[in-house]
Amino acid sequence: MFDVIVSGAGPSGSKCAEILARNGFKVALIEKDINWRKPGGGGLSVRLFKYYPQLRSLNLHKKHTMKMYSADFHKLEYKYKGFEDYSVVMDRLELDNLMREVAVDAGAELFDKNLSFDFITKNQKKIGIKTKISSGSKEYFGKVIIIADGMSSKLAIKSGLRKRWKTEDLGISKCAILEGQNSMDINTVYFFYKPFYGYGWIFPIDEKRFNIGVITFYEDNYNYNLNKLYNDFFKEPKVKELLFKSDYKQIWMSSFPLPGTGVLEKSLYGNNLMIVGDAAGFTSPISGEGLHACVVSGKVAAETAINAFEIGDFSEKTLKKYKFNANIKKIIRNFKLKRSLADFFYEKEGSNLNTIFKLAENDLKFRKTVTDIFLFNATPPKDFFSRI
């Protein structure tokens, strides 16, 4: 019998398990496969170092420059000024395993090769979960259950808290880690926006390896072939300037969906249940960045569970504090704004985005505003739209 069962040992689940274990609770951290690499760009802001100071000791190349291109190739280049204001790129397999190790070191008990597929119910109350293992199935019992097993979570659906994703509510991406000579600046990340809902990216990991991918959003998931977009991306003139070889070594490749509309705020909690991370939509519209928000959701869920244990009440009346936490409310508010901005940016085949980047080319202050909106959830100032 565990105090808390955390299904999913990604960023949100690992942070949740870590905090609970540090506070003396018995935690089962369930993971389908610790050797599975979650698809994505692997970019993370220095903000994450607040939650994982262990990252500072790694030999990661600091990204001090960002180059973004609109569909008509207006360039927005921004250089971070402060020494502590930067981002890094990591292989997600390495990052997720680091986060799991921190949780295990704190006292969480990790159960690998366990695929969560259903709840254990008694007297109409969910008292545990069932997992599939190589030899059959296994059962875990706990007073609080944290659903942190991502987009494909079976528990999120069976909880009754949310429905299945609709294709038009997602981002769909294809990406790879490649290796070979290139002309990229190791301290720069590159974005290439499209005349439809989507963009391409190239993130250098080290001198030879880089993460590259493309993504479409919303109704354009139906309108474009992802494999063709990925292959055509290498042929774009600006990309060919960076990647001049025709035969890069492929280390890994995958396609994946991600939440595209923001936090599912009506689906975050129930009696002795909370949903965190990707499973609850903690991924930013426009940028697709979700690491920071996912970690925050795991942290707040853990703090909410601790409060529930202190008062001995695990009902939704107590767990609703998770949704109404100031940090969660801020993320929800920012992601709603991002979703509405996406419609504005991509209007008329990306013409507004072209104008924004054109204005930003010669205006440093406006350039920083745009960068902050895209990547750091900043709210546009009052004169932003009038300028466009």
N, C-alpha and C positions, 0 to 999 in steps of 0.2 A: 504494500500500500504506500503510495506516494502522496505528498501534500499537493504537488502540482505536476501535471503532465504537459510537457511542451512538445507538440508534434511539429517537427521541422527545425533543423539545426543550421539554418541560414543566418543572416545578420540579425533579423528581428527575434527569432527564436533563441539564438545563442545569447544575445544580450539579456533577454528576459530570464533565461535560465541562470545566467551568471549572477544577476542581482538577487534573485530568489535564494540561490545557494549560498551566496555571501551572507545573507541574513538568516542562515540556519535552517532553511527549509529543505525537505527531501524532494529532489527534482528528478524526474525522468525526462531526458532529452532524446526524443525519438527522431531518427534520420533514415531515409531510404538508402542513401549511399554516400559516404563521405568522400568518395573518389569521383563523384559526379561534379562536373564543372558547370556552374550556372552560366548560361549564355548572357552576354552583355559586353559593354565596352570596357568595363573595369576602371573607369575614371572615378576618383573620389576626392572630395574637397578636404582641405586641411581641417575643416570643422569636425570631421570624423575622429581626428586625433584626440579630441577632448574625451571621447568615449573609449578610445583604444590608444593610449599613449605608447603602447608597444610598437606601433607603426613607426615611431620616430627613430627607433634603433635599426630599422631596415635600411638597406642601401638603395633607396628609391630615388629616381630622377625627379627633381622638382620641376613642375610645369609652371613657368612664369609668364608664358605668352599663349594667347588664344587667337587663332585666325579662323574667321567665319566668312563664308562666301554666300551671297544671295543667289537666286536662280540665274540672274543676269551677270553674275560674277563681280558685283560690288563687294569689296573686301572690308570687313570690320576686323581690325587688329587691335588687341588690347594687351598691354603689359602690366602685370601686377607690380606695384611699387614696394609694398611692404615685404620684408624678409619672411614674415610668418603668414603671408597671404599668397597661397599657391595651391595647386592640386597635384596629385600623383596618379599613376596608372599601375594597376596590379593585375596579375593573372587571378581571376576570381577563385580558382581552385586553392591558390595559396592564401588569399584573403579569408575565405570562408573557413578554411581549416585553422587559421590563426584565431579567429573568433570562437570557434568550437573549443579549441585548446584552452582559451581563457575561461570559458564556462566550466570545463571539466576541472581545471586547476582550482576554481572557486568551490567545487564540490558537487557539481551536477553530474549525474550518472548517464553516460552516453550509451544508447542502444542503436548500433548501426545495422544496416540491412533489414530494417523494419519499415514496411510500407503501411501507413495508417489508412484504413478503409472503412471503418464504421465505429459507432459508439456502443458501449455496454450500457444498457438501460435497466433500471429497477424502479418500479412504482412511478413510471413516467419521468424519472430523473436520470440524467446522463452521469454515470458514476465512473466511467473509464472509457478506454478505446481498445479496438481490436487492430492488430497489425498482421500483415502477411510476412512470413519469414521462409527461408529455404526449406525448412522441414514441415511447414504447415501454417500455423497461426499462433499468435500470442496475445495475452490480455494484460492491460495495465490499468490500475485503479488509482484514482486521485480525487481530491475535493474540488480542485479547479483545473480546467482544461484550457490550454492556450493553443489555438489553431494558427500555426506559423509555417504551413507547408506549401505556400506559394500558389501560383495561378491555377494549378491542376488539382488543388486540394479537394479530396472527396469528403473530408469532414466538414468543410465550409458549406457544401451543398446539403449534406445530411443533417447539419445542425438546424436547418430551416431559417438561418439568419440571412442567407443571400441565395440568389438564383444563379444559374449558369451564365457565363459571359456571353454577350452577343458580339459577333465579329466587328460590328461598327463601333463598339465601345473599347476596342483594343488598339495597340500598336503591334505590328508584326514585323519581325526583323530577321535578317541573316547576317552572321558575322563570323570572323575567323581570326586566329592568331597565325600570322605568317612570319617568315624569317628570310632575311636577305639584305643585300646592299640597297640603300635608298638615300635620297638627298634631304630627308626631313631633319629639322632641328629637334634634338632630343628633348629640349625644354619647351616644346610647343605642342598643342593639340589642335586638330583641324576639323572643322565642320563645313559641310556643303549642303545648303538648303535647296529644295526643289520647287518647281512651280505648282506642286500639289502638296497634300499633307504628307511630308516626309523629308528626310535628309540622309546624308551619308557622313561617315566620320572616319578619321584615321588617328589613332592614339599610339605614339611610340612608347614601348615598354622599356627597351634598352637600345643600344646602338644598332642591333640587328633585328630584334623582334618588334612587331607592332600589331595592334588590334584594329581591324578594319571591318566596317559593316554598313548596311543600309536599313532604313526602316520606313514603313508607311503607317498612316493612322486613319481611323474612322472609315468613312465610306470609300476612301481610296484603297483600302485593303482589297476591295473587290475589283478595282480598276487597273491594277498593275501586277505584273508577274514578278515576284520577289527575286527569283533566280536570275531573270533577265536584268533587273535593276542592279543586282550585285555584279554581274559580269560586265554590264555597260559602265559601271562606276569606274572601273580601272581604265577605261578608254577616254574618260573626260580629260581635256587638255590640262587643267590645273592639277589633276591627280597624277597624270603621266609625268608632270614636272617633278613630282615627289617620288613616284614609283616607276623607275625607268626600265626595270627588268621585266621579262615576260614569264619567268619561271621561279616564282618565290616558293620556298619550302613551306608546306602547310603543316602546322603543328596541331591544329584543332579547328573544327568548323561546326556550326550548328545554326538552326533556325529556331525562333521562339516567339511567343506572344508576351505582351506585358500590358498591365492596366493602362488605359489611355484617358479616362475621364475624371480621375481623381479619387479621393477616399470615398468608400461606400459608407457614409456616415450613419445610415439607418441599419447597418449590418455589423456593428462592431462588438456587440455584447448581448448576452442572454443570461439565464440562470446558470451560474458556475462556468460560463464560457466567455472567452474573448478571442477576437480574430485580429491578427497583427500582420504587418508587412505586406508583401504582394497579394496575399490572399484577401486583404481588405482594401486594396487599391492605393497603397502608399507609394505611388510612383508619379512623378511630376509630369503633367501634360506638357507638350512642346519638346522638352529636353529628354524625357524618359529617365531622368536621374531619380534613383529611389533609395540609395544606400543610407543616406542621412535620415530621411523620413522613416525608413523601416527600423533603423536602430532606435530612434526616438519612440516609435510605437511600441517596441519591445520593452523599453525602459519604463514607459508609463504604465503599460499593462502589468509589469512586475510590481511596481509601486502600488497599483490599485489592488492587486492580489494580496499584498502584505497588509494593507489596510483591512481587507475583508477578513483575513485571519485574526487580526487584532480584535475585531468586534464580533467575530464568529458568525458572520452573515455573508453567504456567497450568492445571494440572489441578484437579479438584474438591478434591483433598487440600489445596491451597493456598487456593483460593477459599472454602472453608468458613469461613475466618476472618471473612468477611462476616456470616454468620449468627450466629456466636458472639461478635461484637463486643459489648461491654457496653451500648452505646447501643441496638443492635438488640434485644438480649435484653430490655432494659427496655421497649421499645415492644411487643414480643410479649407480655410479661407483663401490661402495662397493658391491652392490647386484649383479651386473654382475660378479664380481670376485667370490662371494660366489657360484653363480650358476655353474661356471666352476670348482670350487674347489669340489663341490659335486660329479661331475663325477669322479674326481681323487680319492677322499676319498673312494668311494664305488666300485671302480674298482676291478674286480676279487674277488667278494664276500667279499668286505671290507678288502682285504689284506693290502692295503696302510694305511687304518685307524688303523689296528692292529699294523703295524710297527710304526706309529706315536705315538700311546699311549705307546708302548713298549719303545721307545726312551725317551719319556717324563717322564717315571717312575723314572729315575735316573738323569735327567737333569732339574734343576729348571728353568733355563732361557728358555729352549726349551718348558718346560711345560707352562710357562706364555704366550709364543708366541702362542701356540696351543689354550689355553683358550681365548686369545684375538681375535683370528681368528674366533672361533666358536661363541662367544657371544657378542663381541664388535666391529665387523666389521673392525678389523685390517687387514692391507695388509701384506701378508707373506714376510719376508725378503728374500734377494736374494739367500741365501744358504739353504732355507727351503727345496726345492724339491731335491736338490743334496744330502742332508743328508738321505732322504728317499730312 
